[in-house]
């Protein structure tokens, strides 16, 4: 019996509300792996909001790709990892994009405040097109 998620299952899982862990290569060290809020719609792009001038920005530009992992930390355990190229990293998120990302993790009121307080000229929207996936769903056991 396979524990691997189907394409539809893994896309729906990644679209669920999970804190993602982004991993990006860095020369001479282990990959940078950091938790991050993100947005994803099945069949679409992974969107993350980062700060201009950050280590994440520099490494994402150098590597040109990253992976993101989302998981369930209680039994039955599940995870999905998507990897792909950075297809854009030059624009500030729109208010709508920023609200979609923050709104996955905060109430509407708190998300609006977060966006008001944090969206600005130092904000960057990173878009990644998933190309390779890994997944496991232990509820299939």
N, C-alpha and C positions, 0 to 999 in steps of 0.2 A: 504494500500500500504506500503510495506516494504522499508525502507531507507537503510537497511543493504546491503553492497556490497557482491557480489558473491565471491567465493574463487578466481577465476581468476581476478576479478576486484580489490580485495584488494591486491593481490600479485603484480599486475601491478602497482597499486598506490604506494605501498611501494618501488617498483623498480624505480619510478620516482624521479626526483631531488627535495628533500625536506631536510631542516635541521631537523634532528631527535631530539627527546628529549628522552634520556635514563633515566629510573627510576630504582633504585636498592635499596633494603631494607637496613636499618641500624638500629641497636638496639637502643631503647630509644629515637629515634627521628623520624621525618617524613622521608620518603624515599628521597634519594638524586635524584634530577631530574635536568639534565643538557643538554643543546643543544650539538649536536655532528654531525660531518660529518660521513657518513656511506656508505656502498655499499651493494646492495642486487640484486640478480637475481631471478626471480620467480622460486619457488620450491627449492631454495638454502638456504644458511645460511646468516644471517646478520653479516657483518664484520664491526668492529669499530677499530680505531687505537688510542691507549691511551699511556700515559707515565708510564713507570715502576716506582714504588714507589709512585704513585699518590693515592689520596683518592679513585678514581674510581677503581683502581686495587685492593686495599685492600677490598673494599666492594663487588666487583664482585667475588672475591675469596671466601669471607665469605658467600655470599648469594648463589652462584652457579647458579644464574639465573638473568635475567633482562627483562624489557620490553622496547620497543621503540615505540614512537608515531610519526607519520608524519601527517601533516595537510596542508590544503589550508586555508589561512587566509582571503580570499575574497569570497563573495557570488558567486555561491552556495558553501557553506562550505562542506568540506569532511575531513575525517580523517580515518586512519587505525592504530591500535595498535597491535603489535605482542609481545608475551611473550614466553620465553622458556629457556632451560638450556644453560649455558656456556659450550660449548663442547671442547674449547681449549683457552688457555690464556698464553702459554709459549713461543711462537715464536715471533721474530721480523717480521713485514710485509716484504714481498719481495718488491723489487722496483716496480714490476708490480702491486702488490696489493695496495701499497701506491699511485701509480699514478692513479689507478682506483678510489680510494676514493677521492683524491684531485682533480682529473680531472672532477668529477661530479660538482664541485663547482667553479673551476677556469679555465681560459683558459689553453690550453696545455702548453704554455710557463710559465705561472705563477704556474701551478701545478708542472712542472718539477723543478722550483726553490724552491717551497715549500718543495718538497720531498728531494732535495739536502740539504736544510738548516735544515730539521727536522728529517729525518730518521736516526736512529742510535741505539746504544746499549741500550738506555733507551726507545726504542719504543716497544710496544707490540700490537699484533693483537689479538683481541678477536672475537671468532666465536660463534654465538648463532643459535640454530635450532628452528625456530618458531613452537610452538605447539598450542597456543591459540591465537585467534584473536578477536578483536572488531573493528567495522567499521560503519560509517554512510556516506551517500552521499545524501545531500539535493537536488541535481539536480534531484533526483528521485521523489521529492514531486510534 
